[in-house]
Each structure stands twice: as structure tokens, then as C-alpha cells.
């Protein structure tokens, strides 16, 4: 029959009804896709079709979609097997009589025709064994076909030979024996044992071997505490036993707080069967999954150093727990970054140590709403390879497949290592209390080492006594393991030694020659010929041109750009990320210019800071995804590898930084005290009370000051463009590296009094304390008002308006480390002062008051009073009238009448 119609397959019932001579009402046809009616199908003959052949192709597809659900994945059989009817030939209308018949296999890898019995066997072997794959949600047909070819044939995989099997047994023996030695020698001490998941050790070692063989030079490894000591010992070659001895030893002189053994990091060159490879295991807190984006940032920085644009030289590996993988939102945020321009690392290999329990909770109805803990990977179309941890050879095949996929497509991939946890959440816990059925199975279940050794004995590959000799050899080797040598510094390893032990007052030449400032300013205002700017941006660049010529005072955005430009010319890279950071939330930065006449969305972009000179350092500004936690952690990781660069993360408003509070608490504030890690990350937190309500006013100064101790970071609130310029340059040019938290302004960005003469950038330095020139040493001054940030300009305006000569204003620009010497020197200029007032915009239980009060009293023997908003549960009011009334009260209290 020949058809010429706009209808498609779903309308077949309607066509059949037209041919029926009986007067039966025809069913309403399904509407064709939009636009199809405009393009009638060409005339073509409908081929005759064997319904059984269609059923076979449907069966093949069903196994690809659902085969993993029938795979033998659970070592202890804790989960009830789920019947998957789509995998049965009968579901598709096939029966036993068809098993011997031959059919076309379509795209099934292997023979083009085969019997149904053989097709089913091939499908079961590919998708229903101890390795199950999820990948049919991929929209990229090339990737999908690549996976099908690898899974459905053995072309990529040779069964391990005798030498590899003995290597596998040796790996399992080392992993198990270490746990037993620790368990008997250090009874009851927490270590977060790997028992039940010992296959993770050969998994990781084989993955490193493949990476070394493929030319990967370095691996960034992030993992939580489960199995960490085993990795230290059996992968990185650092004796795990030393950690237990270290905990009981005397505290070294000058040590800070330190951390527990299962949070420690380590880096060294690992010798694999394919050659050496450097592995850096990141320090991590107990806050699960937060180390992931930090590792990714570190990897990105290492890739940048090598110009490794596709990630072929530096590889990230992230190890997850099953409950944390599904439960922690930072996992999703990190995955969302994986393919974005500013954050991609060319693909991460994820490994889930899936022990089927989270602390005491193992019921899937309680731990997640998805079928598998890895379902979050589907959001970025990353394939997932589920593998039974009791089949070490299948584990190696999963590793081979995952590694080859990552290197072929530079995309994320996950291995779900399904295993169990032989002991409790930690070694002091009794899991039988809440999981009696599960733990009865576990206690009756042999370890994977014993199971694999038995398999080798059956295959006559293990002689009598060899198994015991392996165990004894591992026991002996533990105590004889030498201390790993100190790693040499290379161009790709960050050397933080020049920055250790230095004082924050270490000098830095931050001023720049006037002619250089003028030349850079002119370059910043240039655009390519034919590049059409928005009228408002034309005005911004026109003003900057006048600023460079000294005809206008330098505003905040220009001072920032000049600071970056100077550093770039001096060989220091600059990386700035944040939501809307290219333009700037407040329309002030314009680091990225957009051609208004561009025809394509990805064209017509120009960055003046990337076009200053041929030999300049790298400048990158990234409009980040809408994430605080993962992006800040990423930038912290990037900065940890880049002591000579200025690495900046900017919150859209400072109020939103608390979305990354874990990163601030665990890394920014405490990494040096816990792990001895220095970091020069800069955080911009827009802060200022301008009547915009409780979520657009406060960067929470009080929280950072509460965390400030042991010279851990810097907290600064500059009030002029010149101060900001010198502050940014000081951060890189000074031999001192601590995180810098900058409470940046909003209304001051264009405030004429906050702008600075170009000459102020050409001389001087950042000043932690600023006095008021008009009141300095005036004997009439009897009241001193100290403040920080935006409020100064309201106080100064009111002081001028009322002619209050008796009031002197002091700005504390650097809140921590506290500039006590500088403040005392400023206070000494007012010998007739009778009282000191601390004025702030923030409520009394917030802002700097509780931090400043006793420090001010230490600095001067005068009464110290408070002027600010009353205590409040919320940072700011949402009522404009109340905001104005509160500000008026602050000014009256601070200045008097």
C-alpha cells in the first residue's frame, strides 16, 4: 500500500478504521507534532514486518534500560530481588518455541543474527551479572553507542590473567589485614573501617595504574573518613599506624589545634605497575561531601598551570558514601558545575562506597526518594556502573570502563561499589541494636578476600599455604613500613614556605607609578573598532577615561580594575567568580563588555583586562552558577594551589554567604589551625544598611569576627576606592597568605566622597585605621566616634552640617587582625577626648560591637558607649520609615546635639 499523508505512526488506528467497511465510528487521531502538517511525508511502501522481530528488538532495548535492576549487586543479599517483567521474552510476546529461532540483533554489539536463546544470554551477561550499567538516559548517541559496544562485547576487556588475579588477592589481603591489625592493636579507637568494602583498595590502585599508563601526571583525590586510613597505608604508602601513635604523643611546640587521624590529607608520588603518578589526598572535615568541590577547584588550578585544557594530565577522583551522595545538596551543586566553562575539570570519576547504610539507617524508604543513591548523576547524564564488591574482577572491569569513558569524552562517570559495613558506623558503635537482620547476614558472610582466595584455589591458581603467607607478609610489612620521604617541590606543586610565620604588618609596595596607572587606565577604557556598547556602558568607560587622565576622581570599580591590571602586568594571575561578577551586581565593574549588535549569544564579548599586554598574566572572570556552597569551596580549592594569584569569590549580596557557612567554618576559618594549610582566598561580601530589608543588608560581620582567632584570616571593611586598591594589591604582594574577607560597599560604589584621587593610588599603602583630617589634633575634640564602613559618611555629613568641632571621627578599616598599635596612635592625637563612642549600622547583637568593646577599652582609658540599632533577631527592618528612624537615632546618639 502506498501512503501520502501527514499522519504518523500513532495514528495507525485511524487509518485502519478508514479501511474497515463496517460503519464503526473512527477514533480521533492523535495530533501530529507541531509543524509536521507543513511537510507531508514522501510516498513510501510500508514494509511487511515480523512481529516477533520487533519483539526481539524491544527485548534488547528493555535490557539496556532495565537490566541493571536485575543485576547481582548485593553481596549480602540484604535487598529483596525485584522482578523486572520487561526483561522476560514473554512480556514482549515471545515464548519458548522462539528460543531456537534466529533474529536480527539490530544495534546489539556482536553477531548481526543470532538465536533468541543466545541473544538473551548475551543480554544477561552484559547487563544482568555482577556489573550493571545505567546509561540509556544519555541524549548523546555517540556516548551511548560507545557504552553499548563496551558492555555488550568483551572487546575492551580481557579477563585477568594469573598474575593480575594474584595481584588482586594481594590487594584484598593488604586491605583486610590492616583493618585487623588496627582492630587488635588499638582496641575501640575510631578509624571508620573499610571492612566489607575492601575491594575499594584494588579499585583505587587499578584506577591510578590506568591513569599513569594514559599519561595522567597527577590525581586530586577527595574522600570522607570511611576507609581513609586504609587508603593512606595501602595506596599512598604512609603507615596508618603512625596516626594512632601520633594521637598519643606530646603536642609539638607551636602547634595549633590539629585534627583527628581520619581527616588528614597527604600527597606523594605513587609507584603503579604502569609508572609513577602523583596523588594528593585532600584534608577534609566530617561535613560529608564538602571536600568534593574543594578538590575540583584544586584540580582546575593544577590543570591551568599545565595548560591542560581537556583534563588529560590532572584527574579528579571523588569518593562518596551512599547516604551522603543522595543526601547532601553540595553533591548536586558540584555536578552542576562539571561542564560549565569556569569550573569544568574535564570530567570527574566518582566512586561510591555503597555499604547500604547511613549511620544506623538502611531502609531505602528513609534514606532517599530515588531508586539508587547515584540517581543524582542523571542530572548531568553521567553513566553509572553498579558493581558487586564481592566480585573483584567485575570491579576492575568497571574501573576500566569508567576510566576509558572519562578520557574519551571528558565527562563525569560514577562507579557504585555495592558492599557492606562489617562493623558499626565507627568502631565504638553496635549496629545490631538497630539493624539485627542486616548484621546477622553480615556476621555470617565471609570477607571478600576469603571468597576470592577460595575461587583461586578452585581454579588451581593458589597453592597450599600461599594465602596464609600473604597475610603474614602483610602483618610483617606494617611495622617495617618506612616513613615516606618528603616530596620535592616542582613547578606544579604550590610552595607555601615563603609565607609561613610572617606578620600581617609585613610591608608591601602597593603604590604604582602615576604614568603606569594612566596608561593602564586608558587601556581599560578601550574597545575594539566596531564594538557597539550599551549607552550606559559608554558613559562608564567615558568616565574611566577621564579618571585615567586625572580629570575625575577614581571610583570603586575603576580602582578595582586598576588593582587587577597592575597585578596582571607584574605576573600575578587574577580569578574572580560569583553571580553576575562580570558586570557586577550593582552595575559597577564591567569587566566583561558586550557588543549590542552581536548576532550570536556566544559572540561579541570583550574583556579589557585580558587585553592589556601580550605577556600579561591570566585574567578570568566567571559568572558562576547560582550556588554559594560549592562555588566557594571550589574557589578555596583553587586558591590552595595558587599562592601567587589573586583568587576572589564574590557573593551577590553578603547576606547570601551563609549558604556556604560550612566552607567558611571548616576551610576558610579553620584549615590552618586544623591542618596547617595556608590559603590566600579573597571573599567579597557586599554589606551596607540602605533600607533594602533583612536579606540585602548584612554580610554578618559578627560571625566572621566570632571565628577570628590565632591569626587565621583577615576581616576588612575599606571605605575609599584607594583603600580598596591598596588592599587588593597587598593581598598578593605581601609575603603573607591568609584568607581575606572584604565587606564591600553598595551605596559607596558611586559616592563622590568615597572616590579617590589618582595620586592616592600612586603613593601610600593600605591603612588599617583612618582618622578625620579636619579634626585631627584639634583641642576642641572631646568626643571620639569610631566606626567602620558606610556609616562614616553619614556621620561626617551630619558633623559638617551641624559644625560639631568637638567630635572626631575614626574609621577602623581592618577589624581583624586588630590594628591595636595603629588605633592607639590615632587616639593619642586627641588629648582632650573625654569619651569614645562605637557607632555601627548593625543591631547591637550583630556587627562589630561585641568584638570591639573590650578592645577599645584596652586602647584608651575612657568610657566607651554604643550607638547603633537595638538588638534584633533579624539583620534589618523591611520598613523604609523604620530604617530612616533608626539611622537618625544612631546619628543622634553617636554625635550628640
PyMOL commands that set and color helices and strands:
alter all, ss='L'
color gray80, all
select helices_A, chain A and resi 9-19+36-38+51-70+85-87+89-92+96-98+116-127+141-152+162-185+199-213+228-234+241-248+261-263+290-306+322-327+329-337+364-367+375-380+392-409+431-433+436-444+448-458+466-480+497-499+514-524+535-548+556-569+608-610+629-640+654-668+671-675+701-707+721-733+747-750+752-754+758-761+791-802+820-827+849-859+880-895
alter helices_A, ss='H'
color red, helices_A
select strands_A, chain A and resi 2-3+44-45+102-104+113-115+131-134+218-222+266-272+275-281+314-321+348-354+384-388+413-418+574-578+593-594+605-606+619-623+646-651+682-685+713-716+739-742+769-771+783-787+807-812+814-816+835-843+863-869
alter strands_A, ss='S'
color yellow, strands_A
deselect
rebuild
show_as cartoon
